[in-house]
Amino acid sequence: MSQFKFSVGPWNVHTGADSYGPETRKAIDLETKFAMFRELGFDAVQFHDDDVVPNMNDLSEDEIKAEARKVKALLDKYNLKAEFVAPRLWMDPHTTDGGYTSTSREDREFAMWRSFRSIDIARELGCDLIVLWLAREGTLCAEAKSPVEATQQLVASINEMLRYDDSIRICIEPKPNEPIDRSFCGTIGHVMAVSAATIDPKRVGGNLESAHAVLAGLDPANEMGFALAFGKLFTVHMNDQNGIRYDQDKSFGVENLRSAFNQVKVLVENGYGKKGEYVGLDVKAMRTTSDEDSYEHLKNSLEIFKAMEEKVKKYDYAYANELIREKKFEQLEMYVMRLIMGI
């Protein structure tokens, strides 16, 4: 049995549309997804603000809160928690040039409005975590923004959120590129620096996604470990990635099984989850997947994660430490590979 609690977002079960083609599967309503999430063994749901309130730009603050309470009732029906709410700034006409770092004051104000409403939604759902995926907080044209001023704008925006609700936590999900060219906060190290610059660093941490670390040419387990060393790993997005390409969101472990093992290992070794943190998935079904198989990638990711968790439990630390003392790293490497392969 796993020692972890698991979360998943509604967008993980999607229509199969991508940048180069139309939908290939039927849309599934939120309650149907909740029922299946519970059946699969998930404990919580991750949300974008408009997953909860789809037409929120057209509603008043009170109307937004009322719609959020309806989703909270659905969560309660299926014994699910809300893990976090993330303002989906990258999909709005106001934020084609970014939100917090937009060159337009009007757009920056809109980004703050959505962020405040995301906080309102989170409180109605009973969670205290706001995730910021800074999708367009960077440049399409290198000379269009000052990286100094933009970084200062980002810190100032987070400070406004911290002041808006003194119990909320802010969690930055770094990514080095895509859909923008140059990100202002591309790695977990950038997250740590931004956190330290805010008015309440203890409430600002990171969400490390496996694929995003790979896209930065970094090791996901090391990035998780870096955040854990500072007590800043507020949540994780487990998935996989076939090299430095576009963000693929593949099922956890399907490309890099040894990397998957070490990601689970660093979480187990450092007590991740003991403060209520979830192991979150951010995975997408293949475009060719049929409607009836819409949840297979979730099942596969959970199965691989739990299998790696069992491998970690069998890891012989005494033997490994002996090899480390003697610098017998070839033997250590083969021990790990035999353990993963079950031979």
C-alpha positions in Angstrom: 0.0 0.0 0.0 1.3 3.4 -0.9 2.4 5.9 1.8 1.4 8.8 -0.4 -1.8 10.6 -1.2 -2.4 11.3 -4.9 -4.0 14.2 -6.9 -5.0 14.7 -10.5 -6.5 17.6 -12.5 -9.5 17.5 -14.8 -7.3 18.5 -17.7 -5.5 15.2 -17.4 -8.6 13.6 -19.0 -8.9 15.7 -22.2 -10.2 15.6 -25.7 -6.9 14.8 -27.5 -6.7 18.1 -29.3 -3.2 19.5 -29.8 -1.5 22.4 -31.5 -1.7 20.6 -34.9 -5.1 19.0 -34.9 -8.7 18.9 -33.6 -10.3 16.9 -30.8 -10.1 13.1 -31.1 -12.2 12.2 -28.0 -15.5 13.4 -26.5 -15.5 15.8 -23.6 -16.3 14.3 -20.2 -18.2 16.3 -17.5 -16.7 17.2 -14.2 -18.8 14.9 -12.0 -18.1 11.9 -14.2 -14.3 12.6 -13.8 -14.6 13.0 -10.1 -16.4 9.6 -9.8 -13.6 7.9 -11.8 -10.8 9.7 -9.9 -12.2 8.3 -6.7 -12.6 4.9 -8.2 -9.0 4.9 -9.3 -7.8 5.8 -5.9 -7.1 9.5 -6.1 -7.5 11.6 -2.9 -7.6 15.1 -4.3 -8.3 17.2 -7.4 -6.1 20.0 -8.8 -7.9 22.9 -10.4 -7.5 25.8 -12.7 -9.8 28.7 -11.7 -11.9 28.2 -14.8 -12.2 24.4 -14.2 -14.3 25.4 -11.2 -16.0 28.5 -12.7 -15.8 28.3 -16.6 -17.3 31.7 -17.4 -15.7 33.5 -14.4 -14.8 36.7 -16.4 -18.5 37.4 -16.8 -19.5 36.9 -13.2 -19.3 39.0 -10.0 -17.1 38.1 -7.1 -20.1 36.7 -5.2 -21.3 34.8 -8.2 -17.9 33.2 -8.6 -17.9 32.1 -5.0 -21.4 30.6 -5.3 -20.3 28.6 -8.4 -17.2 27.4 -6.5 -19.4 26.1 -3.6 -21.3 23.9 -6.1 -18.0 22.2 -7.1 -17.1 21.9 -3.4 -20.4 20.0 -2.9 -19.4 17.6 -5.8 -16.0 17.0 -4.2 -17.7 16.2 -0.9 -20.0 13.8 -2.7 -17.0 11.7 -3.9 -14.9 12.2 -0.7 -12.3 14.2 -2.6 -10.3 17.2 -1.5 -9.1 20.2 -3.5 -5.3 20.4 -3.6 -4.8 23.7 -5.3 -6.3 26.4 -7.6 -4.2 27.9 -10.4 -5.2 31.1 -12.3 -5.3 30.1 -16.0 -3.8 33.3 -17.3 -2.2 32.0 -20.5 -5.5 31.2 -22.2 -7.1 34.7 -22.0 -6.9 37.5 -24.6 -5.7 39.8 -21.9 -2.5 37.8 -21.4 -1.1 37.2 -24.8 2.1 39.0 -23.6 2.0 37.6 -20.1 0.0 38.5 -17.0 2.1 39.7 -14.1 4.9 40.8 -16.5 2.8 42.1 -19.4 3.9 45.4 -21.0 0.3 46.5 -20.6 -0.9 47.9 -17.2 -4.5 46.9 -18.0 -3.4 43.3 -18.6 -1.3 43.2 -15.4 -4.4 44.4 -13.5 -6.5 41.7 -15.1 -3.9 39.1 -14.0 -4.2 40.3 -10.4 -8.0 40.2 -10.6 -7.9 36.6 -11.8 -5.3 35.7 -9.1 -7.5 37.2 -6.4 -10.5 35.3 -7.7 -8.5 32.1 -7.7 -7.7 32.7 -4.0 -11.5 33.2 -3.4 -12.2 30.0 -5.2 -9.6 28.1 -3.3 -11.0 29.2 0.1 -14.5 28.1 -1.0 -13.0 24.7 -2.0 -11.3 24.4 1.3 -7.7 24.6 0.2 -4.9 27.1 0.9 -2.6 26.5 -2.1 -2.4 28.7 -5.2 -0.2 27.3 -8.1 1.3 29.8 -10.5 2.4 28.2 -13.8 4.1 31.3 -15.3 3.3 30.1 -18.8 3.7 33.5 -20.6 5.8 35.3 -18.0 8.8 35.7 -20.3 9.5 37.0 -23.8 8.6 36.2 -27.4 10.9 39.0 -28.5 14.1 39.3 -26.4 14.2 43.1 -26.4 10.5 43.5 -25.5 10.9 43.3 -21.7 13.6 44.1 -19.2 14.3 40.9 -17.3 15.1 43.0 -14.2 11.9 44.9 -14.3 9.8 41.8 -15.1 11.3 39.8 -12.2 10.5 42.7 -9.9 6.9 42.8 -11.3 6.6 39.1 -10.6 7.7 39.5 -6.9 5.4 42.5 -6.5 2.4 40.5 -7.8 3.1 37.6 -5.5 3.3 40.0 -2.6 -0.1 41.4 -3.5 -1.5 37.8 -3.3 0.1 37.2 0.0 -1.4 40.4 1.4 -4.8 39.6 0.0 -5.1 36.5 2.1 -2.7 35.9 5.0 -3.4 32.2 5.1 -2.8 31.3 1.4 0.4 29.7 0.1 1.8 30.5 -3.3 3.5 27.7 -5.3 5.4 28.5 -8.5 5.6 25.8 -11.2 8.8 26.6 -13.2 9.3 25.8 -16.8 12.2 27.0 -19.0 10.2 27.6 -22.3 7.0 27.0 -24.2 4.7 28.7 -24.9 7.2 31.7 -24.5 10.7 31.7 -25.7 12.6 32.8 -22.6 11.1 32.3 -19.1 11.8 34.7 -16.2 11.5 31.8 -13.7 12.6 28.6 -15.5 13.9 26.3 -12.8 13.3 25.5 -9.1 16.4 27.6 -8.3 14.7 30.6 -9.8 11.7 29.8 -7.6 13.8 29.8 -4.5 15.2 33.2 -5.4 11.8 34.7 -6.0 10.5 33.1 -2.8 13.3 34.7 -0.8 12.5 38.1 -2.2 8.8 38.1 -1.2 7.3 39.6 2.0 6.6 36.1 3.5 9.1 33.5 2.0 7.8 30.7 4.2 4.5 30.9 2.3 6.1 30.7 -1.2 7.5 27.5 -2.6 7.6 25.3 -5.7 5.8 22.7 -7.7 8.4 20.6 -9.5 7.2 18.9 -12.7 9.3 16.1 -14.0 9.0 17.1 -17.7 9.8 20.7 -17.0 13.1 19.8 -15.3 14.0 17.6 -18.3 13.2 20.5 -20.7 15.7 22.6 -18.7 18.3 19.9 -19.2 18.1 19.0 -15.5 17.5 15.9 -13.4 14.0 15.9 -11.9 15.0 14.0 -8.7 17.8 16.6 -8.1 15.4 19.5 -8.6 13.0 17.9 -6.1 15.9 17.4 -3.7 17.0 21.0 -4.1 13.5 22.2 -3.1 13.2 19.6 -0.3 16.6 20.8 1.2 15.0 24.2 1.7 11.5 23.0 2.8 10.1 24.4 -0.4 8.6 21.5 -2.3 4.9 22.2 -1.8 3.7 19.8 -4.4 4.9 17.8 -7.4 3.7 17.0 -11.0 4.9 13.6 -11.9 5.1 12.7 -15.6 7.7 11.9 -18.2 9.4 13.5 -21.2 11.3 12.1 -24.2 14.2 14.6 -24.3 14.3 18.3 -24.8 11.3 18.7 -27.1 7.8 20.2 -26.5 6.1 19.5 -23.2 4.8 16.0 -23.7 3.2 15.1 -20.3 3.8 11.4 -20.8 2.7 8.9 -18.3 5.1 8.7 -15.3 8.1 6.5 -15.9 7.3 5.4 -19.4 10.5 7.0 -20.9 13.0 7.1 -18.0 12.4 4.3 -15.5 15.6 4.9 -13.6 14.8 8.6 -13.3 11.3 7.6 -12.1 12.9 5.4 -9.4 15.1 8.2 -8.2 12.2 10.7 -8.1 10.2 8.4 -5.9 13.3 7.6 -3.8 14.0 11.2 -3.0 10.4 11.8 -1.9 10.4 8.7 0.3 13.8 9.4 1.9 12.9 13.0 2.8 9.4 12.4 4.3 7.5 14.1 1.5 3.8 13.9 2.2 4.1 13.9 6.0 2.9 17.6 6.0 -0.1 16.8 3.9 1.6 17.1 0.5 0.1 15.2 -2.5 1.8 13.3 -5.3 0.2 15.0 -8.2 0.0 13.8 -11.8 0.2 16.0 -14.9 -0.2 13.5 -17.7 -2.0 13.4 -21.0 -3.4 10.5 -22.9 -2.0 9.9 -26.4 -3.9 11.5 -29.2 -4.7 8.1 -30.6 -6.4 6.9 -27.3 -10.0 6.0 -27.7 -12.9 7.4 -25.5 -13.2 4.1 -23.6 -9.5 4.3 -22.7 -9.5 7.9 -21.5 -8.2 7.0 -18.0 -5.6 4.4 -18.9 -2.7 6.9 -18.7 -3.7 7.7 -15.1 -3.9 4.0 -14.2 -0.5 3.5 -15.8 1.1 6.4 -14.0 -0.2 5.2 -10.6 0.9 1.6 -11.3 4.5 2.7 -12.2 4.8 5.1 -9.3 3.6 2.5 -6.8 5.9 -0.1 -8.4 8.9 2.2 -8.0 7.8 2.9 -4.4 8.0 -0.8 -3.7 11.5 -0.9 -5.3 12.6 1.9 -3.0 11.3 -0.1 0.0 13.6 -3.0 -1.1 16.6 -0.8 -1.5 19.5 -2.2 0.6 21.0 1.0 2.1 23.6 -0.9 4.1 24.9 -2.6 0.9 24.6 0.6 -1.1 26.5 2.6 1.6 29.3 0.0 1.6 29.7 0.4 -2.1 29.6 4.2 -1.8 32.4 4.1 0.9 34.5 2.0 -1.4 33.7 4.2 -4.4 32.4 1.1 -6.2 30.0 3.1 -8.3 29.9 0.6 -11.2 28.6 -2.0 -8.8 26.2 0.4 -7.2 24.8 1.3 -10.6 24.3 -2.3 -11.5 22.7 -3.0 -8.2 20.1 -0.3 -8.8 19.5 -1.6 -12.4 19.0 -5.1 -11.1 16.6 -3.9 -8.5 14.6 -1.9 -11.0 14.5 -4.8 -13.5 13.7 -7.4 -10.8 16.6 -9.7 -11.6 
